[in-house]
């Protein structure tokens, strides 16, 4: 799969690649991660309808070849984009994720539903409601006032507003996934050392 708007597999350290591969193959021995396995992998259970739709949309954006599965290369490309991608790369991916109907624009309804879903998944208790946040985003970056955000408006507006950038980045923070992978590898190594004694 190669680049996928994130770092290439070659740019990852050998240790990272090995850890990610081991976790992927442990969780998904077939080498093809289904939507169901994706939800299990990330501990996404008992989701409401909007959160479930968001997870399905996320899975579809990671399924680069649209075959209904995430293979290891798509998994690495997705994780490296979210964890190590440059701001512009992440914003392009966020835009694709938020543009649920794929029409090239994000409308208020799409953004509101995504924000509600993210908050349900991350169990956020932000001071601002999802509606208030959505209105703030549109007030700040919907330059032409048409009620839709084009890719250009989204990219420019978010990059110029540190609060929006921080909020979006925080909403898709997957560092806990890397910690989980690293802990699994560390625990496996400790078990192997004990077994060898």
Secondary structure as the mmCIF struct_conf table of DSSP 4:
data_model
#
loop_
_struct_conf.conf_type_id
_struct_conf.id
_struct_conf.beg_label_comp_id
_struct_conf.beg_label_asym_id
_struct_conf.beg_label_seq_id
_struct_conf.end_label_comp_id
_struct_conf.end_label_asym_id
_struct_conf.end_label_seq_id
TURN_TY1_P TURN_TY1_P1 UNK A 4 UNK A 5
BEND BEND1 UNK A 6 UNK A 6
HELX_RH_3T_P HELX_RH_3T_P1 UNK A 9 UNK A 11
BEND BEND2 UNK A 12 UNK A 12
HELX_RH_AL_P HELX_RH_AL_P1 UNK A 14 UNK A 27
TURN_TY1_P TURN_TY1_P2 UNK A 29 UNK A 30
BEND BEND3 UNK A 31 UNK A 31
STRN STRN1 UNK A 32 UNK A 33
HELX_RH_AL_P HELX_RH_AL_P2 UNK A 35 UNK A 41
TURN_TY1_P TURN_TY1_P3 UNK A 42 UNK A 43
BEND BEND4 UNK A 46 UNK A 46
HELX_RH_AL_P HELX_RH_AL_P3 UNK A 49 UNK A 62
TURN_TY1_P TURN_TY1_P4 UNK A 64 UNK A 65
BEND BEND5 UNK A 67 UNK A 69
STRN STRN2 UNK A 70 UNK A 71
HELX_RH_AL_P HELX_RH_AL_P4 UNK A 72 UNK A 84
HELX_RH_AL_P HELX_RH_AL_P5 UNK A 87 UNK A 98
TURN_TY1_P TURN_TY1_P5 UNK A 100 UNK A 101
BEND BEND6 UNK A 103 UNK A 104
STRN STRN3 UNK A 105 UNK A 107
HELX_RH_AL_P HELX_RH_AL_P6 UNK A 108 UNK A 122
TURN_TY1_P TURN_TY1_P6 UNK A 123 UNK A 123
BEND BEND7 UNK A 127 UNK A 128
HELX_RH_AL_P HELX_RH_AL_P7 UNK A 130 UNK A 141
TURN_TY1_P TURN_TY1_P7 UNK A 143 UNK A 144
BEND BEND8 UNK A 146 UNK A 147
STRN STRN4 UNK A 148 UNK A 150
HELX_RH_AL_P HELX_RH_AL_P8 UNK A 151 UNK A 160
HELX_RH_AL_P HELX_RH_AL_P9 UNK A 162 UNK A 171
TURN_TY1_P TURN_TY1_P8 UNK A 172 UNK A 172
HELX_RH_AL_P HELX_RH_AL_P10 UNK A 175 UNK A 196
#
